[in-house]
Amino acid sequence: MPRINFDLQELQAFVAVAERLSFRAAAEDLHISPPALSRRIEKLESILGVRLLERSTRHVVLTGVGRSFLDHSRTALDELEGAMLGIADIASHRRGIITVACVPSAAYYFLPAVIARFSKNYPHIRVRILDESANTVLNAVTGRQADFGINFIGTQEADLEFDPVFTERFVLAVRADHRLAARRKVRWEELCDECFMTVAKASGNRVLIDSALAQIEKRPASFFEVAHVSSLLGMVEAGLGVAAVPRLALPRKKHSTLRGIPLVEPEVSRTLGLLRRKSLPLPPAAKVLYDLIKKEPGRL
C-alpha cells in the first residue's frame, strides 16, 4: 500500500473550501492567497489520486469521493484538536484522575516506578489503582470503571485491545531452608511429594496452571487453597508448604525467607498486557500513563 503523506494544512484547506464552496472565501478564512490555496488542494488530490472538487470560474462542487472524504477529514481534525487541547490541559497541570485496574503482582513490581515518574511531571493528576484479581480487572475495563487495565487475560475479548508488554514464568516459591531451595530448577512432578498450595479454581492463575498441566501424567494435588497469591506467599513463609506463583509476585530483591525456583516440564508462563476498550479513545492523561507503562518492561 502506498504511503499517504500530506500536511495538516492541505487537509484544512480542503475542509475550508468544501464548507464555503468558494476558493476566495476559504482563502480569506485561512489568511492565504487563492493561488496558494489552489496549490494545496491540487497537491492533496495528487497524493490521493482522485478529484475531490469540481471547480469552474464561478462554482465549486464536491465530487462523490470529496463528500465522503469531507466527513473523514472533519473527524480527523476534530480528534486532533481534542487531543491538542487535552495535552494542553496536562501541560498546564490541571487537576484530574486516572483509574487503572491491574493484577496485584503488576501493581507491586513495576507500576510504582512508572507512577513516580508520571506524578513528578503531572503532580496535580491523581492516579487510582484497582489492584484486583484478573477477572475483576477485566470487568472493570469492560464496565468502564477503569480507563485501562494491566492483565494476563482478555486477549479473546472482541471489544478490547490487548497490548502485550511482559512475559513471565511461574516459579516455585519455597522457604530459604526448604530442601528444594538450592535447586536451579524443579519439575512439576517432583511436587507430588510436597505439601503443595495453590490459588482457588476461580483464579486466572489457576486456570493457566491447570491448562498447562492437563497433559502430564503426574501432577501435584493441592493441600491448601486461597484466593490471592499474596496469601500463598504468607503461607510459604510460615512453612506450611510450597506454591507455584508468577515471578513478579516474589520480592524483586533477595528475600531473607523466600526463594523462587523455575518450574519445568512443562514451563508455564503468562503474558501481561495493557487492556483498553477499542470503541473509546483514552483520555489524554491516561494515554500518557499508558505509554509510560508500555515502555517500562525495557527497564526491568
Residue, then its C-alpha position, 0 to 999 in steps of 0.5 A: m500500500p502506498r504511503i499517504n503523506f500530506d500536511l495538516q494544512e492541505l487537509q484544512a484547506f480542503v475542509a475550508v473550501a468544501e464548507r464555503l464552496s468558494f476558493r476566495a472565501a476559504a482563502e480569506d478564512l485561512h489568511i492565504s492567497p487563492p493561488a496558494l490555496s489552489r496549490r494545496i488542494e491540487k497537491l492533496e488530490s495528487i497524493l490521493g489520486v482522485r478529484l475531490l472538487e469540481r471547480s469552474t470560474r464561478h462554482v465549486v462542487l464536491t465530487g462523490v469521493g470529496r463528500s465522503f472524504l469531507d466527513h473523514s477529514r472533519t473527524a480527523l481534525d476534530e480528534l486532533e484538536g481534542a487531543m491538542l487541547g487535552i495535552a494542553d490541559i496536562a501541560s498546564h497541570r490541571r487537576g484530574i484522575i486516572t483509574v487503572a485496574c491491574v493484577p496485584s503482582a503488576a501493581y507491586y513490581f513495576l507500576p510504582a516506578v512508572i507512577a513516580r515518574f508520571s506524578k513528578n511531571y503531572p503532580h496535580i493528576r491523581v492516579r487510582i489503582l484497582d489492584e484486583s484479581a484478573n477477572t475483576v480487572l477485566n470487568a472493570v475495563t469492560g464496565r468502564q470503571a477503569d480507563f485501562g487495565i494491566n492483565f494476563i487475560g482478555t486477549q479473546e475479548a472482541d471489544l478490547e485491545f490487548d497490548p502485550v508488554f511482559t512475559e513471565r514464568f511461574v516459579l516455585a516459591v519455597r522457604a530459604d531452608h526448604r530442601l528444594a531451595a538450592r535447586r536451579k530448577v524443579r519439575w512439576e512432578e517432583l511436587c507430588d511429594e510436597c505439601f503443595m498450595t495453590v490459588a482457588k479454581a476461580s483464579g486466572n492463575r489457576v486456570l493457566i496452571d491447570s491448562a498447562l498441566a492437563q497433559i502430564e501424567k503426574r501432577p501435584a494435588s493441592f493441600f491448601e487453597v486461597a484466593h490471592v497469591s499474596s496469601l500463598l506467599g504468607m503461607v510459604e513463609a510460615g512453612l506450611g508448604v510450597a506454591a507455584v506463583p508468577r515471578l513478579a509476585l516474589p520480592r524483586k530483591k533477595h528475600s531473607t525467607l523466600r526463594g523462587i525456583p523455575l518450574v519445568e516440564p512443562e514451563v508455564s508462563r503468562t503474558l501481561g498486557l495493557l487492556r483498553r476498550k477499542s470503541l473509546p479513545l483514552p483520555p489524554a492523561a491516561k494515554v500518557l500513563y499508558d505509554l509510560i507503562k508500555k515502555e517500562p518492561g525495557r527497564l526491568 
